[in-house]
Amino acid sequence: MKKITFRSIITTILILSGTAMLLPGCRKDLLDQASTTQVLGIEFWQSESDAMVALMGAYAAARPCFDRDYYFDGQGEYVRARGTSTTNGNLRLGDAYNGGNYNPSGYGGSFDKMYRYLYGAIHRANYVIDNTKKMMESNIGNPQNLEVFIGEARLLRGLCYFKLISMWGDVPYFTKTVSSVAAEANAEMLKQVRIPIGQVKDSILGDITYAFEKLPAKAAALGRFTKPAALALRGKVQLYWASWKKNGWPELDGFTQDISAANAAYAAAAADFKSVIDNYGLTLYQGGDPGLTSVTGSADTLPNYYHLFTPKANGNPEMIMVFTHGGTGSGQGEELMRDFAGRSHEGSQCWVSPRYELADRYQLLTTGDFGTKMVQMNPTTNPNARTTLNSAVNPATYGNKDYRLKATIQWDYEVSVGMVSLQSTGLCPFIYQTWGANITLNGIKYITYNTDGVNSGYVFRKFVRNYAGQGRSDGDFAWPVIRLADVYLMYAEATNEVSGPQTDAIDLVNKVRRRGNLPPLAAGKTDTKENFFSAIEQERIVELVGEGQRSFDIRRWRAIVRIWGGPGTAGVWRRDTWGADKDRYYQNASDRTYEQNYIFRIPPSERDLNPNLTQNAPWR
C-alpha cells in the first residue's frame, strides 16, 4: 500500500488551493486553453473575494485537526474512547484522528496522520498569507481587510503549530508556500530539520500577536477569529510553556526546567487571560446561571450547561474560538451524535462514553464538596441494589448533586429522545446491560436505550441532541477550541502558580461552579496554593469533560504517576456500576512506557524520507 507522506499531503493541498493542473490531450494547442474545471493561479488572487475563498479553505483544512479532540479524553481516566467513527483517507470525515490510540497508555506512536494533516493546514495558511501579501504589493483590494485575512491565517498557523509542539516537542518550522513543482517541493522538504521547541513557541507567539493587532473585537461571521480568540490562545500557549518549564519535559532532548522562565510565562498568560475576561464584554452562557433541572428520571427540563453544547449556543459569547459545521444537507456536519449517542439515536455508535469514576467527581449541592463514594452493586444478584443508600444503580444516589452531572451523563433510568430517520421515536430510558428491551415504567411502555458499546454503566448526555430533525452526521454545532469557562480556570491556574490563591481568581472559579448550582469554594479549598490547584483541577475535570483537554493537562502537569501509579506497580482497574472489572491500565508498566506516553513519535515514514529528522528519545 502506498504511504501517505508529508510531501504528498503538501502537494495535494497545493492543488486544492488553486494551483493549475492541466491534462494532456490530442489538440496541439491544448496547453494554450484555459481550464474549465479549475482556477489558474494567474487568474486567481485578483480580488478580496478570491482571498476570502482561499482563507475559508485554510479554515476548512484546520478544522478537521481539532473538531474531534474529544477522542483525546480517552487518554485520561474519566472517558472511554473504544474507537472512532472516522473514515480512512477522508480528511473531512476525521482522517487526522483515524488510527489513533485513545487509551490511557500506549498512544504516543499512533498519530502519524495528525502530524501530516497539521502540516497540511499550515501549508494552506502559508498559501493564503503569501498570496494575500502579493495582492497588497499589487494594490489589489483594501489593505486593512487583507491584513485581517492575513491575521486569521497566521492565527490558524499558530494554532496548528501549538498542537504540534504539544504532542511532538521540537518540530520542523516553515512559513512559506512549498513549491508547486513536485521535484522542488521534495527538495525543500528534505532540507527540513526539527527546530527547538522554544524557537517554535516564540514564532507561534509572533503569529498570534500579529493576529491580535489586526483582528476585530467581534467576529465578522460565526467561526471567524477575533481579538479575544487571539489573546486566549496566546495565554494558553504561555500557560503550557510555563507548565513545561516548571515541571520539566525530560523526554524531549535539550529541554531544561527553569522556574524563573516558568513564572514569567505564567504571568504573561495571566495578563492575556485577564484581558480576555475584562475587556471584551464576554459572559458565560446564560450569565452562568444554572437554570432549572428535572427530577431524576426525567429530561423535560435540562440545566443550562447541557444547552451550551447544542447548536442553540452557536455564537454565544462564551464560545471564544470555534470551528463551524454546516448541518443537515451541507456535507459539512459534525458527528458528535454518532460518537456520543447510542443506536437508539439515529443508529449512532457510542464510541465515546463516561467511565464509572467520573460520576463520583460531581459534588453535593448542600456542602459543595464530595459525597460518600458510591457503592458498585449488581442488580441481578442483589435484589436491594436499586434501593440501597448510595448504590451506583440506585437513581436516588444522583440527586442533590452538581447540575452538570445531569447535563453530562445518563445513569440508570435517565431518559433521552430516541430518533430514527430524523423522526422522534419517543423517550427511551437508559438501563445498563439492557439494550433495546421492552419495559414498563409507571404503567408506560418503553424500549430501552441501545448502547451496547458501553462498559461502565453510563452514557453521555453532553453533546447528544435531545430533539429530532438532524442525522447522526449532520450536526451544526460549532466545536469550541477555547471557551470562556476554560479561560477563567486557566487564569486561576496561572495566577495561583505565581502568587497563590487570589481573590479574583477564586471568584472566577466560583462563577464556573455556580453553573452547576454549587456553593462557593469553602475556605479550606483556597487556603494554600496546593489546595486551590486541586480545586481548579476538579473544575477542569467536570467542566471540560469530553472537550479534549484532560489528556493534555495530564501531560503538562506530569500527572501520569499520580493518577495511575508508578512503574512496576499493579496499575489501576476501571470498573462498572455493577462492580465488574473492565480495563486495567499501567500494570507492571516499564519506565519506557511512561516516557512514550509523555511525548509522541515522529512518524517513521517521514524520517525514512528525510534523514534530517531526528526521533524523540523514548522512540529510538
N, C-alpha and C positions, 0 to 999 in steps of 0.2 A: 504494500500500500504506500502510495506517495506521501511523504511527510509534508505537513504544512509548516513552512518556515517563516521566521520573522520577515525575511526579504520578500517572500511571496505574498504575505499579508500586505506589506507596504505597497507592492506593485499593484495588487488588486484594488486597494483603496485609492491609489492614484488614478486608476482607470475610472472608478466610481466618482472621483472628484471632478471629472470633466475632461480628462486627457483624451485626445482623439485616438480611436482605434479603427483603422481603415482595413477593409477586407479586400484581397486580390480578386480580380475578375477578368473577363475576356475583353473588355473595352480598353483600347490603348490609352484613352485619356481618363481612366477611372481615377487616378490619383489627383486629377485636377478638379474632381467633383466634390461638392460639399456633402458631408454625411447627412443622411436623412433621419438617423436614429440617435445620434449623439452630438453634443455641442463641442465644437472645436475650441481648443484653448484660446486661439486668437479671436474667436467670436464671443467668448465668454468674458466676464470681468469688464463689462462695458457700462455697468450701471450699479446703483446701490441695490437694486433688486437682485442682481446677479450675486453680489457679495452676501446678501441675506440668504439666498438659496444655499450657497456654499457653507455659511455659518450653521444653518439648520442641519446640513449634512454632518457637520462636526458634532453638534449635539446628538444627532442620531447615532453616530459612531461611539460616543462615550456612554450614552445611556445604558446599553446592554452590558457594560462592565460594572454597573453599580446597582441596577434595579432589581437584582435578585440576591442582594447581600444577606438577606435573611437566612440563606443556607449556611453562612458562616457561623450563625449562632449554634449550629450543631457541634462546633468545636469547643463549646463551653459545656457547662454542667447542667443547664436547665432546659435545653431544647434538643430534640432528636430529629435529625435530618436523615431519613432512611434511604434517600436517593434524591433525584431531581426529575423535573418534568422537561428538561432541556432537550433540544434537538441537535444532534451531531451535525456540524457543518453549517448551521444556520445561526448567524450572529444575533439576529433579531429575536430568535427563539431560544436564546440562552447559551449559545455555544461557548462563550467565555467561561461559563461555570461548568460546562459539560466535562465529565470525567473527574471532577474534583472530589476529594475525600473530605466529608463533613462530619467525621467522628472526632471525639476529643483527643485522639492520638493518631499518629501515622499519616498526617495530612500534607506535610510540607513538600512532598515530591510529586504532587498531583495537580499543579496549577500552571502547567506549561501554556495552555490555551489563554488563560487570563493574562499572562505575561505578554503574549504576542498581540492580543487584541488591545491591550492598553497602549502598546506602541502604535498600533494601527490608528487608534483615536488621536494619539499625539501627532501622528503624521497628518491627519485630517486638519487638526488645529493649526499646525505649521503651514499647511497649504493655504488656509484662509488668511493667516497673518501675512505671509509673504506676498500674496497676490493683492490683498487689500492695501498693503503699503505701496505696491506698484500703482494702484489706482490713485492713491493720494499724490504720488510723484507726478502722475499724468494729469492731475487736476480733474479727475473724474469723481463726481459726487460731492456731497457735503463732508468736509474733513471731520467735523465734530461727530457726525453719525458714523463715519468709517472708524474713527477711534474707539467708539463704543463697541463696534463689531470686533475690533482687534482685542479690546479688553475682555470681551466674552470668550474669545478663542484662547487668550492667554490664561484665563481662569480655568477653562476646560483642560488646558495643557497642564497647569499646576495641579489640578485635582488628580489627573491621571498619574503624574509623577509621584504625588504623595502616596497613592496606593502602591505604586511600585516600590518605593523605599520602605514602606511599612511592612512589606512582605519579604523583599529581597535585599534590603540594605543598599549597598553600592550597586548602581545600575548605569548602563550607557545613557548618555545625555546628549541630545541633539535638538536644535531649534530651527532647522531649515528644511525645506521640502526636498525629499530624496529625488534624484534624477528620474525622469520618465523612461530613460533608456535602461533596459534591463542590465546590461553589462556594467554601465556606470553605477547603477544602484547597488549592484552586488559588490563592486569595488568600494563604494562608500561604506557599506555595512561591514565589510571585512576590516575596516580601519577602526571600528567602534571598540572602545575599551570601557570597563566599568569605572565610573567616576566616584570618588569618595562621597559618602552619604552627606557629609557636611556641606560640600560644594553644591550638590544637587538641591539640598534643602535651601540654601541661600538663593539659588536660581528660582526655585518654587516661590519663595517669598517675594522675589523681584517681580515675577509674573503676577502674583496676587496683588501686590501694591500698585502696579500699573493699572490693573483692572479696577481696583478700588477708586483710583483717581479719575477714571474715565466713565465708570458705570453710573446709571441713575440710581436715585434712592429707592424708587419703586419700579417694579418690572413693567416693561412695555407690553408683555403678554405672559400668561401663565407659563412658568418654566424658564423664562429668560432670567439671567443673573443680574444681581443688584449690588449696591454698596454693602448692605448688611451681610449678604451672602459672602462677599469677598472678605470682609472683616472676620466673620465667623470661621471661615476656612483658614484664614491666616492665624487666628487664635488657636485653632485645632492643630495646625502644623507645629506651632510653637509649643503647645502642650505636649504633643508626642515627643518632640525633640527634648523637652525638659525631662520627661519620663525616662527616655533612653539615657540621657546624661546622668540622671540621678541613680537609676537602677542598674545601669550598665547593659551592654549587649555583647557578652564575651564570644558569642558565636560569629560575630562579624569582625573579620580581620582588621586590625588597626584602630578599632573603635575604643575610645577611652572614656571612663567616667570622669565627670568634672562637676562638682557640686556648685561651684560658682557659676558655671555656664548654665547649669540646670535652673538655678534660681533666677538668673537673668531671663531665661526663656519663659519660666512660669510668670514672671512679672509682665513680660511682653504679651503673653497670652491673655492674662487677666485684663490688661489695658484694652485689648481688642474686644474681648467679650463684654467688658463694661460699656464700651462704645455702642455695641450692638444693642445692649439692654436699654441704654439711656437715651440714645439719640435718634431713634427711628420710629418711635411710637408703636413698637411691636408688643403684642399681648398674647398670652396663652389662649388656646381655643375656648370660646365662650367665657373669656375672662378668667379662666382657671376654675370656674365654678364646677363642682362635681356633678351637678344635675340631679336627676332622680333615678331610682333603680327599682326594678320589680323585685318581688319576693323571690326566694329560692324556688326554682322550678318554672318560672315564668320569664318571658322575654318581651312582654308588652312594652316595657319602658327600660331602656338601657342607658347607662351613665354616659356623660359627655365624652369621656375618654374613648368609648367604643366608636362613637361617631367621628372622632378625629381621624380614624383610619378607614374612612369610607369616602367616596367621591364628594360628598357634601362639604368636606373640609378643603377641597381644592381651592387654592387662592387665599386661604386663611393666613393671617399674619404670622401664626406660629410656624408655618412651613417656610423656612428661610431659603433653603436650597432644595429644589426638587427636579425630578425628571418626569416629564409628562407622558401620558399614554392616550391613544385615540379612542378606545372603547369599541363598542359593537359596530361591525361593518367596516372598520378602518384598516384592519390588518395590522394594527399597531397597539393592540390591547395588552394589558398586564395579565399575569397568570396567578395572581395571589389566591383567587378562589381555588384554582386547580391544585395549588401546593398546600393550602391550609385547610381546605374543606375535605369532606369525605364523599363517597359515591352517591349519597342521597342528595348531594348538591351539584347538579349538572354533571354527574359522573366524575366528580373530582377524585383525586388520588391520595390526598392527605400525606404528602411527602414530608411535611414538617409538623411536629406535634410537641406539646409540652411534656417534659419529664415530671415524674412524681414530685421531685424535690422542689419544683417551682411553687407549687400551691402553698407550701409552708412558709414561703417568703413574704406572704401578704399579712400585714399587721392588723391588730384589732382596732376597731373604731373607738372603743372605750378608752383604752390605755395608750394607743399609738405605738405599741410595742408588740413583739412576737407573742403569740399564744402558746399553749402547750402543743408540742409536736403531735401531729395526727398519728393514729394507730392504723396500721395496714391490716385489713381483715377480709377473709374470703367469704362472700355471702353464700356460696354454695355449700360450705361446710359448717358455717356458723350462722344459725338462724337469727341471732341477735345483732348481726353485723350492721344492718341498716338502721338500727336504733341505738346502738351503743354510743355513749358520750365520746366525742372526739374521734370516732371511727372515720376513716377516709372514704368509706362508702355510705356514710350517713349524710344525706343532703343538708341536714341542720348544722353540721360542722362548719359549713362555709358561710353561715350568716354572721353578721356583725364584723365584717372584715372590709378592708380597703376596697372601695368601689372598683378599682382597677382589676381586682380578681374576677368579678362578674363580667367585666368588659373584655377580659383577656382570654379566659379559658372556660370550658364547659366540663362539669363533673356529672356524675350520675343523676339522671332525671332533669337536667337542664335541656331546654328546647331551642331549636332554631328552625327557620323556614326551609323546608325541602324544596328542590326545584328540578324539573325535567323539561327540556326543550323550551327554556326561558319562561316556563309557567310554574306557579307555586303548586306544590303538592300538599300543602298544609304543614302544620308543625310536626317535627319529628324529634322525639326525646333521645338523648344520648344515654345509653346504658352499656358500660364496658363489658366486652365479651358477648354482647347480644346484638348481632349485626342483622339488620333488616328483618326483625322479628315482629310478629303481630302481638300487641299487648293492649291491655285495657287499663287506663288510669282514671280514677274518679268517674268511672262509667263511660269514658270516651275511648274509642278505639284508635290506636296509632300503629304506625310501622316505625320501628326504632331506626336510629341513625346508623347507616352502614359506614363504619370507619375501620375496616379490617386491617388497616396498616398501622394502627395504634397499639403500643405495648406498655403504656404507662397507667392508663385509667382516665386520661383526659384528652380532649381535643382543643384546638384554638377556637376562640370566637373572634379574637382580634384579626382584622383583615378579611373576615368572611362576611360578605354582603347578606343582610337579613331581608332581602327583597328580591323578587323575580325580575326578569327582563334583560339580564346580561348573562352571556355564557361564561364558562369557566376560564376561557382565554380572552375574554372581551372586556376586561375591566378598563375604566378610565381614571383610576386613582393615580394622582401624581406622587410618585415614590419620594419620600423625604430622605435626602442625604444628610441634611442638618436641620434641626428644628429648635425652636426657642427653649423648650424644656431642657434639651441637651446642653445648650449654651449656658443656662442657669447652673446646671450641675458641673460643667467644665470650669466655669468661673469660680464656683465654690472650691473645687479641687485645686485650681491654680493658686488662689489666694491662701488657702489653708496650708499649702506647701511652703509658702514664703513667710506667712505671718501667723499661722494658726487660725482657729475659728474667728471669723469676723462677723459683726452684726449683720451687715448687708448680705453676706453670703448665706448665713443661717436663714435670713428672711426669704431668700430665693429658693432654698431647699424646701422651706415650709410652703411656699407657693406651689411647688410641684406636688408636695404631699396633699395639699388641700384638694386637688382634683380627685384624689382618692377618698375625700371626706375624712381624712385623718387629722388629728390634733397636731399642733406644732411639736417639734422635737423637744423631748424632756431635757432638762439641764445636763443630765449625765451623758447625753449623746453629743454634747457640744463643748464639754469642759476641757478636752485635750485635742491636739492635732490628730492623734490616732483614733479617738472615738468619733470625731467628726468625719474623718475619712471613711470609717466604717458606715456611718450614716449616709454619706454620699454614695458609696458603693451600693448600699441597699437600694437607694432610689434609682440608681442606674440599672440595677437588675430588673426591678418591676416596671419602671417607666419605659425602658428602651428594649424590653424583651422582644425578640423577633425582628429587630431592625438592623441586625448585623454588627452591633457594637461590642458585644461581650467578648468575642474571640480576640479582637484587637486590644481591648482593655486588659485581658489576662496576660497577653504577651508583653505589653508595655510596662505593666506592673510587675512582671516576672512572678506571677502568682500560681504557676502550674503546681509546684510542690505544695503550696498552701492548700490547694483545692484537692489534689489527687494523691498526695503523699510523695515521698522521695524515691529515688532509685532503689530497686531491690525490695520494696515493701509489698504488702498484699494487694495494693490497689484499692479501688472503690467500686462497689456494686451499684448499679442503678436498678431499682425495684419498682413494682407497680403498686396500685392501691390495694391489691389483694395480698401483698407481701411476697410475691414471686420474684426470684432473681431473673433479671433480663439481660443486662450487659455489664461487663466488668472491664474497667479501664486501668491501665498502668500497673497491672500485676507483674511483679518482678521485672519491671522495666529497667533498661540499662541507662547509663548516663547519656549515651548517644541518642537514645530515643527522645529524651528531654531536649537535647541540643537541636535535634532536627525539627522539633515542634516549635522552636523559637525562631527559626529562620527557614525560608523556603529555598528549594533547589533551583539554581539557574538551569533552564531547560537544556538537557544534553544535546538535543538536535541543534540548538544554536551554537553550542560550544564545538560541536563537530564541524560546523561550517565556518566558525570564526575562532581560530586558536587564541585570539587575544582576550577572549572572555574567560576570566578565572571562575572557579567554583567556590561556593561558600564552604567553610571548613568542615562542618558536620557531614557534608555530602561528598567529600573527596574519597 
